[in-house]
Amino acid sequence: MNIDFLKNIKILEDCDMGKFCSFKAGGKATVAVIQNIDDLQFALSELSKRSIPHMILGNGTNTLFRDEGYYGVVLKLSDSFDFEGLEGKDRDGNVYGNDPKKLSVGEKTEVLVGSAMNMATFAKLLLMDELAGFEFASGIPGSIGGAVFMNGGAYGSEMKDIVKKVWVVSPDGKDIKCFSNEEMNFGYRHSILQDNGYIAIEVLFEFTKGKGEEILEKMRDLAEKR
């Protein structure tokens, strides 16, 4: 497949997709490694204009490519999407203090994170800062973007309980929008992203201050139950 038009984006031809998926198996595909939001918008725009099949891949959890492979382009979000675009403020211009990822609002602390962030890694970072509310998700595999897409949850809690805003890019790459919690239309294993095809790029969470030992104990207890 000739995709030379995706200039300046790293392309992996005839790539074994088992390298990117939790099952460690599957066919081959052409992979475009997306480093930042500009890359994503450009790739979506060019592929859409040419009607070339494509799909987004985060951490590849519970994803299996057919043995015959995928005829299209897999847009693999790189690790740089963990905190892509933060730069001290969100896309509405709200400044995030000395730490570009956190902002204290009364008894709550808001945390802005890129959609490719691994759930387990994010849980450990929140534990270090003694921020409570994410314990239920610490054992859920995959990325933040995937969890928001499907309103992932466990043990009576879901993403909808802690998500405040989600920044998304349109399927054709032309627009970036911000959806509030209400606009995300969260339901059981559902969000509006499943209906409109928009792709999560950044998520603003809201947590409460806790005690590290209590947060860790809850994480361990839920891990044993899982």
ZIKAFEN-V117880 format. One record per backbone hydrogen bond with DSSP energy under -1.0 kcal/mol. NH is the residue of the N-H (numbers start at 1). CO is the residue of the C=O. If there is no record, write none. Layout:
{{NH & CO} {NH & CO}}
This chain:
{{6 & 3} {7 & 5} {9 & 6} {12 & 31} {15 & 29} {17 & 27} {19 & 16} {20 & 17} {22 & 60} {24 & 21} {29 & 15} {31 & 12} {32 & 74} {33 & 10} {34 & 76} {40 & 36} {41 & 37} {42 & 38} {43 & 39} {44 & 40} {45 & 41} {46 & 42} {47 & 43} {48 & 44} {49 & 45} {50 & 46} {51 & 48} {52 & 47} {55 & 73} {57 & 75} {63 & 60} {69 & 66} {70 & 28} {72 & 70} {73 & 53} {74 & 30} {75 & 55} {76 & 32} {76 & 74} {77 & 57} {78 & 34} {81 & 78} {82 & 79} {86 & 83} {89 & 86} {90 & 94} {93 & 90} {96 & 88} {102 & 99} {103 & 110} {105 & 108} {108 & 105} {109 & 207} {110 & 103} {111 & 205} {112 & 101} {113 & 203} {114 & 82} {115 & 201} {117 & 114} {119 & 142} {122 & 118} {123 & 119} {124 & 120} {125 & 121} {126 & 122} {127 & 123} {128 & 124} {129 & 125} {130 & 127} {131 & 126} {132 & 208} {137 & 134} {138 & 135} {140 & 137} {144 & 117} {145 & 115} {147 & 143} {148 & 144} {149 & 145} {150 & 146} {152 & 147} {154 & 157} {157 & 154} {159 & 152} {161 & 158} {162 & 159} {163 & 159} {164 & 204} {165 & 204} {166 & 179} {167 & 202} {168 & 177} {169 & 199} {170 & 175} {173 & 170} {177 & 168} {179 & 166} {181 & 164} {184 & 180} {185 & 182} {187 & 190} {190 & 187} {192 & 184} {194 & 191} {195 & 192} {196 & 192} {197 & 193} {199 & 169} {201 & 167} {202 & 167} {203 & 113} {204 & 165} {205 & 111} {206 & 162} {207 & 109} {208 & 132} {210 & 130} {215 & 211} {216 & 212} {217 & 213} {218 & 214} {219 & 215} {220 & 216} {221 & 217} {222 & 218} {223 & 219} {224 & 220} {225 & 221} {226 & 222}}
